[in-house]
Every structure is written in structure tokens, then in C-alpha cells.
Amino acid sequence: MIRILTMALALLCLPLTVQAQELQSLLQSHQKTIAKPSRKSVGPVLEALVTSGLPTVPVFLEYWQNKDVYSREDDGLFFYGKAAGDTLELIDVDTGETVATVDKKAAKQIKPNGGVRKEIGSALVQFQLSDPDIARRTDAVNAIARDMSGQMLTPLLGSIDNENDPTLLARKKQLANYLSAKFSDDPAHRVAAIQDIAGDLSVEGRAILSQILETELVVTKGASDRNLLETLEIGEDISAPEAYALIVEQHKLSPMVSENEIRLALEANVEGGKVGGIPVQQLNDLSKRENAYDVLASAGAVAPRVTEAMLTDALETYQIHRAFVEDDPVVTLAALEAQASVQTRVGVNQFFDLSLDAISLASIYFLAAVGLAITFGVMGVINMAHGEFIMMGAYTGYVVQQFVPNYTASLIVALPLAFIVTFAAGVAMERLVIRWLYNRPLETLLATFGISIALQQLAKNIFGTQARPLTSPGWLDGAWIINDVVQISYIRIAIFVLALMFLGLLLFILKRTRLGLEVRAVTQNPRMAASMGINPDKIKMMTFGLGSGIAGIAGVAIGLFAKVTSEMGSDYIVQSFMTVVVGGVGNVWGTLAGAAMIGTFQKGVEWLNPSNTLAAQTYMILFIILFIQFRPKGIIALKGRAAGD
């Protein structure tokens, strides 16, 4: 009775045992390939594992890829292994339970090479696309994006319906569209996917279209059944030697023999001072060398030479075409239309992106130059130390960050503090030096140039020669990405907003305050302003301090994205003077117009010649020299200026 009961229980457990050994059985059927895999032989094994539907397959693939699969020497069975010293813990591939702990020599580690691991990873991606863990699904999608292949289309499509993350769902649909356009078996589906890509500005989408429209040169004798893009004209689209070389490659004609090859062949066949019956002394003549070579060719000593007649006949017999690698003309026509649409939209967006860059650069130039515009316009002082006030503002921001570690708070403190520091420095400079040099522009230039050198050296003595970091707040990190073509960093946006704020503030001061009224009066006619009770010396001192303070604030803004060094001011002094001169001396709106013109022109030149930024600077200076020849008072000149000169 007990024996019968035991047999019955064994029979009941039999299906479970068989099911528990299914993966091991499948692996044993490919034992040799799994034990010694290669990139060419592993494909059928992976296909068998993927199509088996066994839930244990993904785990095995991960262990196999990580080189954690072992083959037991006694029976060739496969196990997962965990090494500990000289022992190895063997884990059953079906149940995941530890079977035994053996000596390391009792099992052989399976070590697939890099190519095999890549193939395993591709197979593993198909399981990870529907993994409950979103991180695994994301990694799988990223793996498909890195290496798009047709075998991923079906599992990717199958995973879309069950995807619950909106961002990942959109990415899956995008990649499925790319794969359908390139690999789908249904031409209608391919065309529909290609038409969807026409509205996609991503680099990936454009790359897919380029791959679909890949071409190659083909040589035909008569009509061609290939999907042709164009037929090349020999002599215009392709040279005769290149065309013949292509014909030789594809139709096995005799290759052309170069003069050097003829010379070497003749040297190798000299006999009795002659080659092919022609004395060596006569071989300086090309026609004699060719005749001697032809004699050797007729005797079978060398390959026959291609004559001009043979070359002409070949070029007339064969046609050379540029053909699509893709055979379906409907697909390539749709891809050509989509590519034309994408290129048009990319061009429009590139113009928009270039405009944003120009506005960003113009806002930087405006901030750097607006203080100089006021100073130069009111006082007529060529302040070569203006760049050093920008440098002082940047270093003020750096010092503040040493005491205020919160970058947002430090920025709020640094902006007004930089204004105060540079305002005070500007007033001191005006009172101690500039006031004694009015109406002496050459002496003023030399004095301020000397001050700029002294300030640079003082900064080196205090802060050293290494660049100091002025870190932007975290909310200014990254960029505003509109699409794959148009993007702008948040720091540039912040500087643009700051420039607008200063434009509004300066206009308010100049138009709505008594100080602004007096500044405008002194700017337009100093003698008349003095006769009306305005103290020109005081106004000049305040104006110089105001211009220097604005330069300090510009230094904080510029330091957020540029290097903070003692020489940073010299990078902006030339552009500042050019901005002021082009825009119109002493006019805020003129400075804005000058900054916009110079920023746009510089970015335009950089776009035409992106590999040479020095060329942009050179062309910009030449452009400004020509501009001031036709409009010496700038874009917006002060009408009352001449009265005060």
C-alpha cells in the first residue's frame, strides 16, 4: 500500500519536475554552442531561448551576459555560479535553488566575448521592454535607440499597449516609428512612418531618412532594374579614369596600367639590354615604352594594357548610375519628400536658433557697454579701465559666494554689492585722476590704460592667476530645449532678462528723475547746462560712478558663464567701445541698437565659418570701420551734441 501511494505521488509530481527542467533541457540541446559561443553561432541559440516563452530565460540571459554561467565537468549541465574563495556555489537554472557547493575546478566558467555579450544584450532587451521596473524598461528603450535593428520592431510594438508611463510611452512610439520606417515588411506602413518623420526635427529621425536614402554607384550594360536616383555623365559628374575603375570593379574588365607599373614591368624583363625587342636606351620615349610593354603582354609576361580605344569602347558600352540601396521606389520617394520637408523646417529653426544666440550675445554686449556709453557720452573720456570694472564685479560675486554658500542668496547679495564696490571705485578714479584730464583725450586714454594694468596686477596679487569659479544657482543649470535644433541656456536667458531690466531702469533714471535730466543736459550742451545752475563736475562724477557700477553688475552676470580671471575685462573692452561707437555715443537706445547689430553680425559670421571665431572678430572690426565711414555719429546720434563740442 505504501509503495503504491509513493508511486502515485511520483506520478503527480512528474509534470512539475518535467516543467522545472525545461530550460536545462533547452540549454543541453545547444550545449556545445553555449559552452563555446561565437557571434556567428549564438544567433540560433538566442532565437530558441526567446521563442521558448520560458519565464526563466531573461534571468539566464543576464547571468550569461555577466559571465556567471558555469558548465559542470561531470555531466555538462549548466548552473549559475557564485564563487567564494576556492569553492563555487552551483544554482539551478530552472528553480534558482542552490544545488551544491563544489571546488572551482569541478565546473567551467562560460566566458562569452564582447560580440557575443552584445548579441545576448539585444535578446535580453526584448524581455526588459515589459519589465515591471521602469528603470529596466528605460534602459531597454535606450539600448534600442543606440542600436536600432529590425528584430526589435515586433517586441517594441508589443510592449506599447501595456506601457503606463507617458514619457516612456511617447519614446517607445517614436522609436517604433523609426524602426517601422526602415524595417517594416509592409511598404504602406513604411511610407506612413516616413511621413510622420517629416514632422520630426530630431537627429535620430533625420538619420533614419538618410539611411533610407543611402545610395551607391552601380554600373550597368543597358537598362537597369535598380531604383535609380540619377545617371552620371562621364566627364562631368565623374572622371573617365574613375568611371573605368568602377567598371573594372563591377564587371571584371582589365584594369588600367599606370606609367609607373609599365616602368616596373619593363625593368623586371630586361634581357640583353633590350625589353620586347626595344633597346633600353630608347625607353625614355613613352610610346616606345608602351610598345615594349605590349610585346611583353602578347607573350603573356604581363597583363595586357588598356588602350584608348578599349577605354572609349568601355565608357560607351556601360552606364554609371547612382542607385538607392533601398529597392522600393515608393519608399524612397516618400523619404525624399520627407527629407525636403525636414530640411526646410530645420533651416527655419536654425535661423530661429541663430537669432536667439544673437540676442543673447547682444544682451551681454549691452550690459558690458551701457555704462561706458553713459560715461563716454557725458564726459568724452576714453576709459580703457572699463573692462577692469567688469572684472571687479565678477570677483565681488566670487568673494560673496565664499561667505554665502547658497548660490541664489549669494547672487542676490552680489548684484547690489558689485554695484556699490565699482561705483565707489569709479568715483575715486574720477576724483583722483580723470577730473584733471578733461578735454585731453590722449592723456586720459594713457592714464586709464595704466590704471587698467594696475588693476589687473592687483587682482593677480589678491586672487592669483588661476580662474575662479562663480557658480550659478541650480535653477540656472541646463537649457531651455525647444527641439533638437533650437535651445538656449537658462543663464543666457537670465542675462537677457537682466539686460531688459537695466534698460528699463536706465530709461527711468534718464527720463523721469532730476539726475537723468541733468545728465541729459550736460550730455547735449555742457555750457548751457552750467548756465542753468547745474554743476557739471558733480554730474560727471555721478555719471562716471553710475557707469562703473553698471559695469560691476555686468561682471557678475558675465562671470556666471565665463571664466573669472584678472584679464577677463580685456575680452569685453574692445566690443564695448565698438558697441558705443556704432550705436551712438551717450545714447542708451543707440547702445542697444549697436549691441544688436554687432551681436547679430558676429553670430552670422560664426555660422558661416564656425571653425574660426577669430575670423568673426576680424570681419566684425572691418564691418564697423566701413560703417562709421558712412555714419560717423552712430546709428542714433545725439542731435545737440555738436553744440557742446
C-alpha positions as CSV (number, residue, x, y, z in Angstrom):
1,M,0.0,0.0,0.0
2,I,2.8,2.4,0.9
3,R,4.6,1.5,-2.3
4,I,1.5,2.2,-4.4
5,L,1.0,5.6,-2.7
6,T,4.6,6.5,-3.3
7,M,4.3,5.7,-7.0
8,A,1.1,7.8,-7.2
9,L,2.8,10.8,-5.6
10,A,5.7,10.4,-8.0
11,L,3.3,10.4,-11.0
12,L,1.6,13.5,-9.7
13,C,4.9,15.3,-9.3
14,L,6.2,14.2,-12.7
15,P,4.7,17.1,-14.8
16,L,6.1,19.6,-12.3
17,T,9.6,18.0,-12.5
18,V,9.5,18.0,-16.3
19,Q,8.4,21.6,-16.3
20,A,11.1,22.6,-13.8
21,Q,13.8,21.1,-16.1
22,E,12.6,22.7,-19.4
23,L,15.3,25.4,-19.5
24,Q,18.1,23.0,-18.7
25,S,16.8,20.6,-21.4
26,L,16.7,23.5,-23.9
27,L,20.3,24.5,-22.9
28,Q,21.5,20.9,-23.3
29,S,20.2,20.8,-26.8
30,H,22.6,23.6,-27.6
31,Q,25.3,22.5,-25.1
32,K,28.3,22.9,-27.4
33,T,27.4,26.4,-28.7
34,I,26.6,27.8,-25.2
35,A,29.8,26.3,-23.8
36,K,31.9,27.9,-26.6
37,P,29.8,30.7,-28.1
38,S,30.8,32.9,-31.0
39,R,29.0,35.8,-32.6
40,K,28.1,33.8,-35.7
41,S,26.9,30.7,-33.9
42,V,25.0,32.2,-31.0
43,G,22.1,33.5,-33.1
44,P,20.1,30.2,-33.3
45,V,20.6,29.6,-29.6
46,L,19.2,33.1,-28.7
47,E,16.3,32.6,-31.1
48,A,15.4,29.3,-29.5
49,L,15.6,30.8,-26.0
50,V,13.5,33.9,-26.9
51,T,10.8,31.9,-28.7
52,S,10.6,29.3,-25.9
53,G,8.5,31.6,-23.8
54,L,10.1,30.2,-20.6
55,P,9.9,32.8,-17.7
56,T,13.4,31.8,-16.6
57,V,15.1,32.8,-19.9
58,P,15.6,36.5,-19.0
59,V,17.4,35.6,-15.8
60,F,19.7,33.1,-17.7
61,L,20.5,35.7,-20.3
62,E,21.6,38.2,-17.6
63,Y,23.8,35.6,-15.9
64,W,25.2,34.5,-19.3
65,Q,26.0,38.1,-20.3
66,N,27.7,38.7,-16.9
67,K,29.8,35.6,-17.3
68,D,28.2,33.9,-14.3
69,V,27.1,30.7,-16.0
70,Y,29.1,27.5,-15.4
71,S,29.1,24.1,-17.0
72,R,29.7,21.1,-14.6
73,E,32.6,19.0,-15.8
74,D,30.9,15.7,-14.9
75,D,27.7,15.9,-16.9
76,G,27.9,19.2,-18.8
77,L,24.8,20.7,-17.0
78,F,24.6,24.5,-16.8
79,F,24.3,26.3,-13.5
80,Y,24.6,29.8,-12.1
81,G,27.7,30.2,-10.1
82,K,28.7,32.2,-7.0
83,A,32.4,32.0,-6.3
84,A,33.7,32.1,-2.7
85,G,37.4,31.5,-2.4
86,D,38.3,28.1,-3.8
87,T,34.6,26.9,-3.8
88,L,31.7,27.5,-6.1
89,E,28.0,27.6,-5.2
90,L,26.0,26.0,-8.0
91,I,22.5,27.3,-8.5
92,D,19.9,25.5,-10.6
93,V,18.9,27.5,-13.8
94,D,15.2,26.4,-13.5
95,T,14.4,26.6,-9.8
96,G,17.0,29.2,-8.7
97,E,17.9,27.0,-5.7
98,T,21.4,26.1,-4.6
99,V,22.2,22.5,-5.7
100,A,25.7,22.1,-4.3
101,T,28.9,23.7,-3.3
102,V,31.9,22.3,-5.2
103,D,35.5,23.0,-5.9
104,K,36.1,25.6,-8.6
105,K,37.8,23.0,-10.8
106,A,34.6,21.0,-10.9
107,A,32.9,23.5,-13.2
108,K,34.0,25.5,-16.1
109,Q,33.1,29.2,-16.4
110,I,31.4,30.2,-19.6
111,K,33.1,33.4,-20.9
112,P,31.3,34.9,-23.9
113,N,33.4,37.6,-25.7
114,G,32.3,41.2,-26.3
115,G,30.5,40.4,-29.6
116,V,28.5,37.6,-28.0
117,R,27.6,39.7,-25.0
118,K,26.3,42.3,-27.3
119,E,24.0,39.8,-29.1
120,I,22.8,38.5,-25.7
121,G,22.1,42.1,-24.7
122,S,19.9,42.5,-27.8
123,A,17.9,39.4,-27.0
124,L,17.6,40.5,-23.3
125,V,16.2,43.9,-24.4
126,Q,13.1,42.1,-25.7
127,F,12.2,40.9,-22.2
128,Q,13.2,44.2,-20.5
129,L,10.8,46.2,-22.6
130,S,7.9,44.9,-20.5
131,D,9.7,44.6,-17.2
132,P,7.7,45.9,-14.1
133,D,10.7,48.0,-13.2
134,I,10.6,51.3,-15.1
135,A,14.3,51.7,-14.9
136,R,14.8,48.4,-16.7
137,R,12.3,49.4,-19.3
138,T,14.0,52.7,-19.8
139,D,17.4,51.0,-20.2
140,A,15.9,48.7,-22.8
141,V,14.5,51.6,-24.8
142,N,17.8,53.4,-24.6
143,A,19.6,50.2,-25.8
144,I,17.2,50.1,-28.8
145,A,17.9,53.8,-29.6
146,R,21.7,53.1,-29.5
147,D,21.5,50.2,-31.9
148,M,18.3,50.1,-34.0
149,S,17.7,46.8,-35.6
150,G,14.8,45.2,-37.3
151,Q,14.4,42.4,-34.8
152,M,13.4,44.9,-32.2
153,L,10.4,46.2,-34.0
154,T,8.0,43.4,-33.1
155,P,8.8,43.3,-29.3
156,L,8.8,47.1,-29.2
157,L,5.3,47.3,-30.7
158,G,4.1,44.5,-28.4
159,S,5.2,46.5,-25.3
160,I,3.5,49.7,-26.2
161,D,-0.1,48.8,-25.2
162,N,1.0,47.8,-21.7
163,E,3.2,50.9,-21.1
164,N,1.8,53.1,-18.3
165,D,4.5,55.8,-18.1
166,P,3.5,58.7,-20.5
167,T,7.1,59.8,-21.2
168,L,8.4,56.3,-21.9
169,L,5.3,55.5,-24.0
170,A,6.0,58.5,-26.2
171,R,9.6,57.4,-26.6
172,K,8.5,53.9,-27.5
173,K,6.1,55.1,-30.1
174,Q,8.8,57.4,-31.6
175,L,11.4,54.5,-31.8
176,A,8.7,52.2,-33.2
177,N,8.0,54.8,-35.9
178,Y,11.8,54.9,-36.8
179,L,12.1,51.1,-36.9
180,S,8.9,50.8,-39.0
181,A,10.2,53.3,-41.5
182,K,13.3,51.4,-42.0
183,F,12.5,47.7,-41.3
184,S,8.7,47.1,-41.7
185,D,7.7,44.4,-44.2
186,D,4.6,46.4,-45.3
187,P,5.5,49.3,-47.7
188,A,2.4,51.1,-46.7
189,H,3.4,51.1,-43.1
190,R,6.9,52.3,-44.0
191,V,5.5,55.2,-46.1
192,A,3.2,56.2,-43.2
193,A,6.1,56.1,-40.7
194,I,8.3,58.2,-43.1
195,Q,5.5,60.8,-43.4
196,D,5.4,61.0,-39.6
197,I,9.1,61.6,-39.5
198,A,8.6,64.6,-41.8
199,G,7.3,66.4,-38.8
200,D,10.2,65.3,-36.6
201,L,13.2,67.5,-36.2
202,S,15.3,65.1,-34.1
203,V,18.7,64.0,-35.2
204,E,17.6,60.3,-35.0
205,G,14.7,61.0,-37.4
206,R,16.9,62.7,-39.9
207,A,19.5,59.9,-39.6
208,I,16.7,57.3,-40.4
209,L,15.8,59.3,-43.5
210,S,19.5,59.5,-44.6
211,Q,19.8,55.7,-44.1
212,I,16.8,55.0,-46.2
213,L,18.1,57.3,-48.9
214,E,21.6,55.8,-48.9
215,T,23.0,55.4,-52.4
216,E,25.7,53.6,-54.2
217,L,27.3,53.7,-57.6
218,V,26.3,50.9,-59.9
219,V,27.5,50.0,-63.4
220,T,25.0,48.6,-66.0
221,K,25.2,47.4,-69.5
222,G,21.9,48.6,-70.9
223,A,18.7,49.2,-68.9
224,S,18.9,48.8,-65.1
225,D,16.2,47.3,-62.8
226,R,17.6,49.1,-59.8
227,N,15.9,52.0,-58.0
228,L,17.9,54.8,-59.6
229,L,18.4,58.3,-58.3
230,E,20.4,59.6,-61.3
231,T,22.6,58.6,-64.2
232,L,26.1,60.2,-64.1
233,E,27.6,62.0,-67.1
234,I,31.2,60.8,-67.6
235,G,33.5,63.7,-67.7
236,E,31.1,66.0,-65.8
237,D,29.8,64.1,-62.8
238,I,32.6,61.5,-62.7
239,S,36.0,61.5,-64.4
240,A,36.8,58.9,-67.1
241,P,39.5,57.1,-65.1
242,E,37.2,56.9,-62.0
243,A,34.4,55.6,-64.2
244,Y,36.6,52.9,-65.8
245,A,37.9,51.8,-62.4
246,L,34.3,51.4,-61.3
247,I,33.5,49.3,-64.4
248,V,36.6,47.2,-63.8
249,E,35.5,46.6,-60.2
250,Q,31.9,45.6,-61.0
251,H,32.3,43.9,-64.4
252,K,35.8,42.4,-64.2
253,L,37.3,44.2,-67.1
254,S,41.1,44.5,-67.4
255,P,42.4,47.3,-65.2
256,M,44.3,50.2,-66.5
257,V,48.0,50.0,-66.2
258,S,49.8,53.1,-64.8
259,E,53.0,54.5,-66.2
260,N,54.8,53.5,-63.0
261,E,53.5,49.9,-63.4
262,I,54.7,49.9,-67.0
263,R,58.2,51.1,-65.9
264,L,58.5,48.5,-63.2
265,A,57.4,45.7,-65.6
266,L,59.9,46.8,-68.2
267,E,62.7,46.9,-65.5
268,A,61.8,43.3,-64.5
269,N,62.0,42.0,-68.1
270,V,65.3,43.5,-69.4
271,E,67.2,40.9,-71.3
272,G,70.4,41.6,-73.2
273,G,69.9,45.4,-72.9
274,K,66.5,45.1,-74.6
275,V,62.9,44.8,-73.5
276,G,60.4,43.5,-76.0
277,G,63.0,43.9,-78.7
278,I,63.5,47.6,-78.0
279,P,66.9,48.8,-76.6
280,V,66.8,50.2,-73.1
281,Q,68.3,53.5,-74.3
282,Q,65.1,54.2,-76.4
283,L,62.7,53.7,-73.5
284,N,62.8,57.4,-72.5
285,D,60.1,57.7,-75.1
286,L,56.6,56.9,-73.7
287,S,55.4,55.4,-77.0
288,K,58.4,53.1,-77.1
289,R,57.7,52.0,-73.5
290,E,54.1,51.3,-74.3
291,N,55.2,49.3,-77.5
292,A,57.7,47.3,-75.4
293,Y,55.0,46.6,-72.8
294,D,52.5,45.5,-75.4
295,V,55.1,43.0,-76.7
296,L,55.5,41.6,-73.2
297,A,51.7,41.4,-72.9
298,S,51.4,39.5,-76.1
299,A,53.9,37.0,-74.9
300,G,51.9,36.6,-71.6
301,A,54.6,38.0,-69.5
302,V,52.5,40.9,-68.1
303,A,48.8,41.8,-68.0
304,P,47.6,43.4,-71.3
305,R,47.4,47.2,-71.4
306,V,44.1,49.0,-71.8
307,T,44.3,51.2,-74.9
308,E,42.5,54.4,-75.5
309,A,40.2,52.6,-77.9
310,M,39.4,50.0,-75.3
311,L,38.7,52.7,-72.7
312,T,36.4,54.6,-75.1
313,D,34.5,51.5,-76.0
314,A,34.0,50.6,-72.4
315,L,32.8,54.0,-71.4
316,E,30.3,54.0,-74.3
317,T,29.1,50.4,-73.5
318,Y,28.5,50.8,-69.8
319,Q,26.4,53.4,-67.9
320,I,27.1,54.5,-64.4
321,H,24.2,55.3,-62.1
322,R,23.7,56.5,-58.5
323,A,21.1,54.0,-57.2
324,F,19.3,53.8,-53.9
325,V,20.3,50.8,-51.6
326,E,16.5,50.7,-50.9
327,D,14.8,48.8,-53.7
328,D,11.2,50.2,-53.3
329,P,10.8,53.5,-55.3
330,V,7.6,54.4,-53.4
331,V,9.6,54.3,-50.1
332,T,12.5,56.4,-51.4
333,L,10.1,58.9,-53.0
334,A,8.3,59.3,-49.6
335,A,11.7,59.6,-47.9
336,L,12.9,62.3,-50.4
337,E,9.7,64.3,-49.8
338,A,10.1,63.9,-46.0
339,Q,13.7,64.9,-46.1
340,A,13.0,68.0,-48.1
341,S,10.3,69.0,-45.6
342,V,12.6,68.3,-42.7
343,Q,15.4,70.3,-44.2
344,T,13.1,73.3,-44.7
345,R,11.9,73.2,-41.1
346,V,15.5,72.6,-39.9
347,G,16.6,75.7,-41.8
348,V,13.8,77.8,-40.3
349,N,14.6,76.6,-36.8
350,Q,18.3,77.1,-37.3
351,F,17.6,80.7,-38.2
352,F,15.5,81.0,-35.1
353,D,18.3,79.4,-33.0
354,L,20.8,81.8,-34.6
355,S,18.6,84.7,-33.7
356,L,18.4,83.6,-30.1
357,D,22.2,83.3,-30.0
358,A,22.5,86.8,-31.5
359,I,20.0,88.3,-29.0
360,S,21.9,86.5,-26.1
361,L,25.2,87.9,-27.3
362,A,23.7,91.4,-27.9
363,S,22.4,91.4,-24.3
364,I,25.9,90.6,-23.0
365,Y,27.4,93.4,-25.1
366,F,24.7,95.8,-24.0
367,L,25.4,95.1,-20.3
368,A,29.1,95.5,-20.8
369,A,28.8,98.7,-22.8
370,V,25.9,100.6,-21.5
371,G,27.9,102.0,-18.6
372,L,30.7,103.0,-20.9
373,A,28.1,104.6,-23.2
374,I,26.9,106.9,-20.4
375,T,30.4,107.7,-19.3
376,F,31.8,108.3,-22.7
377,G,28.8,110.2,-23.9
378,V,28.7,112.7,-20.9
379,M,32.4,113.1,-20.3
380,G,34.1,112.3,-23.6
381,V,36.5,110.1,-21.6
382,I,38.1,107.1,-23.3
383,N,38.1,104.8,-20.3
384,M,40.4,101.9,-21.0
385,A,39.8,100.6,-17.5
386,H,36.1,99.9,-18.1
387,G,36.9,96.2,-18.6
388,E,38.5,96.1,-15.2
389,F,35.3,97.3,-13.5
390,I,33.6,94.3,-15.1
391,M,36.4,92.2,-13.6
392,M,35.9,93.8,-10.2
393,G,32.2,93.0,-10.3
394,A,32.9,89.3,-11.2
395,Y,35.4,89.0,-8.3
396,T,33.0,90.6,-6.0
397,G,30.5,87.9,-6.8
398,Y,33.2,85.3,-6.2
399,V,34.0,86.7,-2.8
400,V,30.4,86.9,-1.8
401,Q,30.0,83.2,-2.6
402,Q,32.8,82.3,-0.2
403,F,30.7,83.7,2.6
404,V,27.2,82.9,1.4
405,P,27.2,79.3,0.2
406,N,23.6,79.4,-1.0
407,Y,24.1,80.4,-4.7
408,T,20.7,82.1,-5.1
409,A,21.2,84.2,-2.0
410,S,24.8,85.0,-2.9
411,L,23.6,86.2,-6.3
412,I,21.0,88.5,-4.7
413,V,23.7,89.9,-2.4
414,A,26.4,90.1,-5.1
415,L,24.5,92.2,-7.6
416,P,23.9,95.3,-5.5
417,L,27.3,94.8,-3.7
418,A,29.1,94.7,-7.0
419,F,27.4,98.0,-8.0
420,I,28.4,99.7,-4.7
421,V,32.0,98.5,-5.0
422,T,32.5,99.5,-8.6
423,F,30.5,102.7,-8.1
424,A,32.9,103.7,-5.3
425,A,35.9,102.7,-7.4
426,G,34.6,104.7,-10.3
427,V,34.0,107.8,-8.2
428,A,37.5,107.5,-6.7
429,M,39.1,107.2,-10.1
430,E,37.2,110.2,-11.4
431,R,38.1,112.4,-8.4
432,L,41.8,111.3,-8.3
433,V,42.7,111.1,-12.0
434,I,40.0,111.8,-14.6
435,R,38.9,115.2,-13.3
436,W,42.4,116.6,-14.0
437,L,42.4,115.3,-17.6
438,Y,39.2,116.6,-19.1
439,N,39.4,117.7,-22.7
440,R,42.7,115.9,-23.0
441,P,41.7,112.6,-24.6
442,L,45.2,111.2,-25.3
443,E,46.3,111.7,-21.8
444,T,43.0,110.3,-20.5
445,L,43.5,107.2,-22.7
446,L,47.0,106.6,-21.5
447,A,46.1,107.2,-17.8
448,T,43.1,104.8,-17.9
449,F,45.2,102.3,-19.7
450,G,47.8,102.4,-17.0
451,I,45.1,102.1,-14.3
452,S,43.7,99.0,-16.1
453,I,47.1,97.4,-16.0
454,A,47.5,98.3,-12.3
455,L,44.0,96.8,-11.5
456,Q,44.8,93.6,-13.4
457,Q,48.1,93.2,-11.4
458,L,46.3,94.0,-8.1
459,A,43.7,91.2,-8.9
460,K,46.5,88.8,-9.7
461,N,48.2,89.6,-6.4
462,I,44.9,89.1,-4.4
463,F,43.3,86.2,-6.3
464,G,46.2,84.6,-8.2
465,T,46.4,83.8,-11.9
466,Q,44.0,80.8,-11.8
467,A,40.4,81.2,-12.9
468,R,38.0,81.4,-10.0
469,P,34.6,79.8,-10.1
470,L,31.4,82.0,-10.0
471,T,28.8,79.3,-9.7
472,S,25.3,79.9,-10.9
473,P,22.2,78.7,-8.9
474,G,20.8,75.3,-9.7
475,W,17.8,76.8,-11.3
476,L,20.0,78.3,-14.0
477,D,21.6,75.0,-14.9
478,G,20.7,73.4,-18.2
479,A,19.0,74.9,-21.2
480,W,15.5,75.6,-22.5
481,I,15.2,73.0,-25.2
482,I,12.5,73.8,-27.7
483,N,13.5,71.0,-30.1
484,D,16.7,69.2,-31.3
485,V,17.7,72.4,-33.3
486,V,16.7,75.3,-31.0
487,Q,17.9,75.6,-27.4
488,I,19.3,78.3,-25.2
489,S,20.9,78.1,-21.8
490,Y,19.0,79.4,-18.8
491,I,22.0,81.6,-17.9
492,R,21.7,83.4,-21.2
493,I,18.0,83.9,-20.7
494,A,18.7,85.3,-17.2
495,I,21.3,87.7,-18.7
496,F,18.8,88.8,-21.4
497,V,16.2,89.5,-18.7
498,L,18.8,91.4,-16.6
499,A,19.7,93.5,-19.7
500,L,16.0,94.4,-20.2
501,M,15.7,95.3,-16.5
502,F,18.7,97.6,-16.8
503,L,17.4,99.1,-20.0
504,G,14.1,99.9,-18.2
505,L,15.9,101.2,-15.1
506,L,18.3,103.5,-17.1
507,L,15.4,104.9,-19.2
508,F,13.5,105.6,-16.0
509,I,16.5,107.4,-14.4
510,L,17.3,109.4,-17.6
511,K,13.7,110.3,-18.4
512,R,11.9,110.5,-15.0
513,T,14.4,111.7,-12.5
514,R,16.2,115.0,-11.8
515,L,19.6,113.2,-12.1
516,G,18.6,112.0,-15.5
517,L,17.5,115.4,-16.7
518,E,20.8,116.9,-15.6
519,V,22.8,114.1,-17.2
520,R,21.0,114.7,-20.5
521,A,21.5,118.4,-20.2
522,V,25.2,118.0,-19.6
523,T,25.5,115.4,-22.4
524,Q,23.8,117.6,-25.0
525,N,25.3,121.0,-24.1
526,P,27.6,121.3,-21.0
527,R,28.0,125.1,-21.2
528,M,24.3,125.7,-21.4
529,A,23.6,123.3,-18.5
530,A,26.2,125.1,-16.4
531,S,24.5,128.4,-17.1
532,M,21.2,126.9,-15.8
533,G,22.7,126.2,-12.4
534,I,23.7,122.5,-13.0
535,N,27.1,121.6,-11.6
536,P,28.8,119.7,-14.5
537,D,31.6,118.4,-12.3
538,K,29.2,116.8,-9.9
539,I,27.2,115.3,-12.7
540,K,30.3,113.9,-14.4
541,M,31.4,112.3,-11.1
542,M,28.0,110.7,-10.5
543,T,27.8,109.6,-14.1
544,F,31.2,108.0,-14.1
545,G,30.3,106.2,-10.9
546,L,27.0,105.1,-12.4
547,G,28.7,103.8,-15.5
548,S,31.3,101.9,-13.4
549,G,28.6,100.5,-11.1
550,I,26.7,99.1,-14.1
551,A,29.9,97.5,-15.4
552,G,30.3,95.8,-12.0
553,I,26.8,94.3,-12.3
554,A,27.6,93.2,-15.8
555,G,30.7,91.5,-14.4
556,V,28.6,89.4,-12.0
557,A,26.3,88.3,-14.9
558,I,29.2,87.6,-17.3
559,G,31.1,85.7,-14.6
560,L,28.3,83.2,-14.3
561,F,29.2,81.6,-17.6
562,A,32.7,83.0,-18.5
563,K,36.0,82.4,-16.7
564,V,36.7,84.9,-13.8
565,T,40.3,86.0,-14.2
566,S,42.2,89.2,-13.9
567,E,42.2,89.5,-17.8
568,M,38.5,88.9,-18.3
569,G,37.8,92.6,-18.7
570,S,40.1,92.8,-21.8
571,D,37.9,90.3,-23.5
572,Y,35.0,92.8,-23.5
573,I,36.6,96.3,-23.6
574,V,37.0,96.3,-27.4
575,Q,33.4,95.1,-28.0
576,S,32.2,97.7,-25.6
577,F,33.8,100.5,-27.4
578,M,32.6,99.2,-30.7
579,T,29.1,98.9,-29.4
580,V,29.2,102.5,-28.1
581,V,30.7,103.9,-31.3
582,V,28.3,102.0,-33.7
583,G,25.2,102.7,-31.6
584,G,25.8,106.4,-31.0
585,V,27.8,108.0,-28.1
586,G,25.9,108.8,-25.0
587,N,22.6,107.2,-26.1
588,V,21.0,104.2,-24.3
589,W,18.9,103.3,-27.3
590,G,21.9,103.7,-29.6
591,T,23.9,101.3,-27.3
592,L,21.1,98.8,-27.6
593,A,21.0,99.1,-31.4
594,G,24.8,98.8,-31.6
595,A,24.8,95.7,-29.4
596,A,22.1,94.1,-31.5
597,M,23.9,94.9,-34.7
598,I,27.3,93.6,-33.5
599,G,25.8,90.5,-31.9
600,T,23.9,89.6,-35.0
601,F,26.8,90.3,-37.3
602,Q,29.2,88.2,-35.2
603,K,26.9,85.3,-34.9
604,G,26.2,85.4,-38.6
605,V,29.9,85.2,-39.5
606,E,30.4,82.4,-36.9
607,W,27.6,80.5,-38.5
608,L,29.1,80.9,-42.0
609,N,32.6,80.0,-40.7
610,P,32.1,78.1,-37.4
611,S,35.6,76.7,-37.2
612,N,37.2,80.1,-37.0
613,T,36.0,82.5,-34.3
614,L,38.9,84.8,-35.0
615,A,37.6,85.4,-38.5
616,A,34.3,86.6,-36.9
617,Q,36.2,89.2,-34.8
618,T,38.2,90.4,-37.8
619,Y,35.2,90.7,-40.1
620,M,33.3,92.5,-37.4
621,I,36.0,95.1,-37.0
622,L,36.2,95.6,-40.8
623,F,32.4,96.0,-40.9
624,I,32.4,98.6,-38.2
625,I,35.2,100.6,-39.8
626,L,33.2,100.7,-43.0
627,F,30.0,101.5,-41.1
628,I,31.4,104.5,-39.3
629,Q,32.7,105.9,-42.6
630,F,29.1,106.3,-43.7
631,R,27.6,107.1,-40.3
632,P,30.3,108.5,-38.1
633,K,27.9,109.5,-35.3
634,G,26.5,106.0,-35.0
635,I,23.0,104.6,-35.5
636,I,21.3,107.1,-33.2
637,A,23.3,110.3,-32.8
638,L,22.6,113.0,-30.2
639,K,21.3,116.0,-32.1
640,G,22.5,118.5,-29.5
641,R,26.0,117.1,-29.3
642,A,27.6,119.4,-31.8
643,A,26.5,122.4,-29.8
644,G,28.6,121.3,-26.8
645,D,31.7,120.4,-28.8
